[in-house]
Structures are given as C-alpha cells and as structure tokens.
Amino acid sequence: MNERTVVAERIDAESFAPFGEILDLQDAEPVFQNPGLRSWRTGYEAESATELMVIEFDEIPMTFDRIERHHQVSQCFLPLRGRPMVMVVAPKTGEDAPAAASVRAFLVGQHQGILLHRSVWHALNRFPIGGSAVHALVTTAATQAELEAERRGGPKPRLTDVHDFSTEKTTFRIEIGPELGAV
Ligand SMILES: NC(=O)N[C@@H](O)C(=O)O
C-alpha cells in the first residue's frame, strides 16, 4: 500500500475557491443591513429541500483512504462548538475519480464555516484538533435519505459518489506543517 502525505495548508478564500467558500465576514458590501446588522449572500445551492443537521466530528488519527462528493447540494459545515480542523478536498471531476496527487488538506479556523461546491470531493471525515467539534451540517433531505437508506442495506446512492483510494493501493496521512504554527 502506498501512503501519501498531504501537508495541510492554511485556508484562504483564494486557495479554497476551486473547492468552496469560507463562511465568514466578507470584504464585499453587505447585501442587506439594518442598524446593528449586516448580511452577505453565499454560493449555497440545493436542488431539493434543505436539511439542517447537527454533526459531531471526533478527534481521530489524520489518515483516510475514502472521499465522497454530493451532486445535489453545496454542503455546509457551520461551527457550533468549533475546533481548528482539517478539511480534505479534491477537485470536481467528471465520471472519473480525482488523481491522488490532486487531494489537498486545509486547516480551518475554529470559528470558520465551510461551504463545499456541489460535487467537490471531500474526505468522509473532518479532522478536528484538540478534541471533538460540533457543527451544523447543511445538506439536502434527499442526499441524507439516500445515505441513511444505504446504511440500512438499501441501494447505492444516486446523489453521492464515494471513491476508495485503497482500490488504487493508496492511503493518505495528513501532516500539519511547522509553518502553520500552533493551531
Ligand atoms: N450526514 C452526513 O454525515 N453527511 C456526510 O455526507 C458528510 O459529509 O458529513
């Protein structure tokens, strides 16, 4: 088995743009404001009814071999009890899985939310540092229903694809480079 090391990068809007958006204050003019509040639009997309869930990420070893993508929704992760965490992504592809060399890891701040563009590949886990993290997960009811049905022995989802790199004799480990300093 070939173990690839992915060195985590500090996330910024430009470097993450091919994969999604950082959900945080924006430099752009607010699209709506009242005295004491300002709001901005995001690139959120959903082809069916949104489902809002609560998700907990355990602090686990930073290794993975499977990634997935959701075609119907730009899935969002909004920190409720946040931790610095590593989000693993890979570029959108057509029918094929992404190349192992295209997999990237971003260090996300404990107060930053993430929006993943539709069909952007991401590791099945997020990797919090220093303990578990609790997020609001924004998905669609149809996407989630398919995942739950599959867990009950139902059909392979239509709205989600999973790629297992171990079929290519490849696994990954994430490294937090020294340049990221204390997280
Ligand atoms: N509900 C749920 O765990 N959704 C996953 O697709 C995920 O990416 O977290």
The ligand as an SDF file (V2000), in Angstrom:
LIG
                    3D

  9  8  0  0  0  0  0  0  0  0999 V2000
  -24.8020   13.3550    7.2760 N   0  0  0  0  0  0  0  0  0  0  0  0
  -23.5180   13.2240    6.9800 C   0  0  0  0  0  0  0  0  0  0  0  0
  -22.7450   12.7150    7.7460 O   0  0  0  0  0  0  0  0  0  0  0  0
  -23.1200   13.6890    5.7860 N   0  0  0  0  0  0  0  0  0  0  0  0
  -21.8490   13.3810    5.1940 C   0  0  0  0  0  0  0  0  0  0  0  0
  -22.0800   13.3570    3.8220 O   0  0  0  0  0  0  0  0  0  0  0  0
  -20.7680   14.3740    5.4980 C   0  0  0  0  0  0  0  0  0  0  0  0
  -20.0250   14.7530    4.5530 O   0  0  0  0  0  0  0  0  0  0  0  0
  -20.6220   14.7640    6.6540 O   0  0  0  0  0  0  0  0  0  0  0  0
  1  2  1  0
  2  3  2  0
  2  4  1  0
  4  5  1  0
  5  6  1  0
  5  7  1  0
  7  8  2  0
  7  9  1  0
M  END
$$$$
